[in-house]
Amino acid sequence: MATLDIEEVRACFPSLESGYIYADNAGGSQTAQGVIDRIVDYLTNTNVQLGADYFVGMLSTQRVAEGSFSAAELFNAGSIDEVGFGPSSTMIFENIARALENDIRPGDEFIITDEHEANNGPWKRLATRCNAVVKYWRPTPVSADNPYSVAYKVEELLPLVSSRTRLAAITACSNILGSLVPVEEAVKALRQRAKEKGAKKIEVSVDCVAYAPHRKIDVQQWDIDYCVFALYKVYGAHNAAHYVRSAALQGSLTSIAHHFLDVGNKPYKLQPGGPGYELVYGATAVVPYLKSLTQEDDLTASFDAIANHEQTLLAPLLLFLTDAKQVARGVRVVGTSKIDLSRVPTVSFVVVGQNAMKSKDIVGAFDKKGGIGIRYGHFYAYSLIDNLRPKLDVDDGVVRISLVHYNTVEEVEKIVDVLREVLA
Ligand SMILES: Cc1ncc(COP(=O)(O)O)c(C=O)c1O
């Protein structure tokens, strides 16, 4: 298995030179130098409207078009005509839901994971507009000792499927629990059950925002119809990318672009305005950055190396939070405590019981110390936190420490040292 040269990795991120410990990466990663360079280059040399015939116009058009090749590679889409860009994942999901409106019938059913509101709200609003029914696939406890140790189980998804199931909107990785949802297995089982039940048409939308920094997306292998991730979590800038299967572009979506634009069955159907040209061009540097992580020049090898390194970050943190002393203190990991490839190093916890501490106060102690950025709250996975039992204060939420491959074991040890002090 390829390993990362962590010094070389960190040298690609100018912000890391300061030594500040970025441990809120699930909120947004740092930006690779290559991305910054392309954004500056675009704005300096080709910042004109697309589609014009003069030289600079043609160059800017070409640069933005290159974004589709990068997105197709990151999704492993079959064609560049299945991918596009938007301002944020939340906006893209809303656009997909708007474009889907003419293809939803009263009584159709949506199954959604109780996760980040970006992949929940648009479907709930669409259900209200179309008189469809929403069902929830919720994570349930996996440990008798810790009620907050919850995970998604495929066997709990299947009873939700009926002859009216039209859409499943699931997450590939929880931005709170850090656990990976077995997308391929879940989708296979879901489609099989839907077929047995006689469902006429079922489509699957996957939120890959919390997944994409850690693992390779494969929309073809997963057999899904819609997929979205945000570049600002994958070492890029503040924009997002979408995949829509060509069958869905043709048969499910109505264009939400200007009526006089001949968008055909292209992803522009979902793009009511410009995609943020400099940011799309910036995104073209993400694939080269990721590929540079190993000698193989291959995304699969890079993500293997990322996963491998991230396990070494996960271990000290989870071992500390789950040691007998911390458990007796009231520390409860929100999510599973397994140190294996079923999760990423996004680790959430609460401190409950007689000596309970507010998440806000724990993070406050970090802020006072300075030099480390972690965060507390519901992280927009409002219902996920609100539905945990025993009930938590949803606004105080959880403390979340979220690491990515450019973090070091030494940084995690520093975080653990501060935690030990704060929780003493
Ligand atoms: C799992 C998940 N989905 C969706 C989003 C929303 O992404 P965006 O800011 O691109 O709308 C986030 C943002 O944190 C997230 O963590």
Ligand as a Chemical Component Dictionary entry (heavy atoms), coordinates in Angstrom:
data_LIG
# 
_chem_comp.id                   LIG 
_chem_comp.type                 NON-POLYMER 
_chem_comp.pdbx_formal_charge   0 
_chem_comp.three_letter_code    LIG 
# 
loop_
_chem_comp_atom.comp_id 
_chem_comp_atom.atom_id 
_chem_comp_atom.alt_atom_id 
_chem_comp_atom.type_symbol 
_chem_comp_atom.charge 
_chem_comp_atom.model_Cartn_x 
_chem_comp_atom.model_Cartn_y 
_chem_comp_atom.model_Cartn_z 
_chem_comp_atom.pdbx_ordinal 
LIG C1 C1 C 0 -22.511 16.037 4.630  1  
LIG C2 C2 C 0 -22.707 17.424 4.108  2  
LIG N1 N1 N 0 -23.596 17.626 3.139  3  
LIG C3 C3 C 0 -23.818 18.845 2.626  4  
LIG C4 C4 C 0 -23.130 19.951 3.086  5  
LIG C5 C5 C 0 -23.413 21.294 2.488  6  
LIG O1 O1 O 0 -22.408 21.659 1.603  7  
LIG P1 P1 P 0 -22.406 23.103 0.919  8  
LIG O2 O2 O 0 -21.770 24.037 1.901  9  
LIG O3 O3 O 0 -21.580 22.916 -0.310 10 
LIG O4 O4 O 0 -23.800 23.480 0.624  11 
LIG C6 C6 C 0 -22.185 19.786 4.104  12 
LIG C7 C7 C 0 -21.460 20.954 4.624  13 
LIG O5 O5 O 0 -20.850 20.928 5.663  14 
LIG C8 C8 C 0 -21.968 18.489 4.628  15 
LIG O6 O6 O 0 -21.084 18.261 5.597  16 
# 
loop_
_chem_comp_bond.comp_id 
_chem_comp_bond.atom_id_1 
_chem_comp_bond.atom_id_2 
_chem_comp_bond.value_order 
_chem_comp_bond.pdbx_ordinal 
LIG C1 C2 SING 1  
LIG C2 N1 SING 2  
LIG C2 C8 DOUB 3  
LIG N1 C3 DOUB 4  
LIG C3 C4 SING 5  
LIG C4 C5 SING 6  
LIG C4 C6 DOUB 7  
LIG C5 O1 SING 8  
LIG O1 P1 SING 9  
LIG P1 O2 DOUB 10 
LIG P1 O3 SING 11 
LIG P1 O4 SING 12 
LIG C6 C7 SING 13 
LIG C6 C8 SING 14 
LIG C7 O5 DOUB 15 
LIG C8 O6 SING 16 
# 
